[in-house]
Amino acid sequence: MNPQRLLAWLFVTPALLLLAAFSFWPVLYGSYLSFTDFSLMRETHWVGLDNYVALFNNEMFLTGLRNSFVFLLVVPCTQLAAILLAVLVNNRLPAIRWFRAAFYVPVVTTVSVVGIMWGFMFHEQGALNYVLLRAHLIAAPLGWLSDDVLALLCVMFVSFWRGLGWYMVMYLAALQSLPAEVEEAALLDGANRWQRFWHITFPMLLPTVMICSIMCVLAALKAYQEVDVLTQGGPMNSTFTALYYAYDQGLKHLKLPRGLAASFVVSLSCIVIAAVCLQYLRPRQRT
């Protein structure tokens, strides 16, 4: 073997071993267990697709799966807002670094702190209702997390708020790496700001848009933390997501095969939707 290739494999091997032990093997073994009636108290038997049939006959899982797909509405909102915000903070303005840092703070804030903060904000006697009442926009306090319609929207907003800063930084890095000569040439040709952005900047941002969109889709389908800290799936299962259902069945109720089957369905959905995003968001080469 080529010495350089051997050296490369030596560097990669520790990471591959860790991935094999803590990612690949658990995924493969968990997928196998989803086709069994695994229990700590009795012998395990192969049951085929029984867990999946029971899963799709379960109203709670179907509600969670539907909510997970509704959660995908966060994706275009987050990406559009992140691009606009990145364009805004890409300007040389006074204290612009503090402005960028302020939008990135939610990314590094722990989920427990986020849950406590937004729990106070969304409380019926919280800050949000206080401001809306003082502004005479509502006549009575709203139960943001106790209403089965508003609760999911609130959880989606918190997910949007937490992810916005991360994607802003991604787009900002992409904007600052673009060649300035192309935009300067368009400026000399008389193109206005919108024309320069739509016909020059945005096409060059498409690889970043593709990556960020796929990451955001995966995060939306795997929404769990925000649900756990804010609503625990309530009220009336209105904020149950498919992944939260997997956690609820596998760890709370110790129905591990059912939880693993739900996780497998979520993973398969992630792969399919990511492939669709890759197909339609991939930059096309001009001939």
C-alpha angles and dihedrals in degrees: 000000000000109000092228092051090047090051090050091052090049090056093046097044098079091053091046091051091051091048091048092050100042105025117018099040096044090049093049095043092044090051089053092049091053087069093053139064092242116181134163090227103052144027117288120243132188110249101171115210096348093110092051093047090051089046095056091044090055114098093204093056092047089052090050092048091050091049090050090056091045086053088065088076085078090067102071091038092052095045095047093047092046093052092048091046092048091052089050097050092043088078123094101247132150112279091001091146090060089049091053091047092051091058092046096052094085090058093061095038113106118247093240091057090046090051094050093046097047091040088062091043094052096041115118088244093037135116097271095056090042092056093044092048092048090049089050091235093128131031097212136016114279123225096229095178098027097055113088091218100043097040096072091045090052092051090048090051092052089051089050091049093050096047100042096082094049094054090042089060091048092052092042090055090049092049093050092051094055116107110258093207094074094054091044090054090051090049090054089050089058101255114157125227095268093048092049092050098044099040101033115015100039097049089052089049094055096098089055091044089054094050095044093046093052091047090049092048091052091047091050094049090047094048107150114123097062090048093049097050097040111033111355087223096308160159096064091331090295092136097040110129125194093253092047087052089054090052092045094051099038103042107017099041096023092232091139100170091051091049092047091050090053090049090051091052090050091049092049090049090051092052094048096047092043089053090051091050090048091051098049101032097045110116112252118228113233117230 
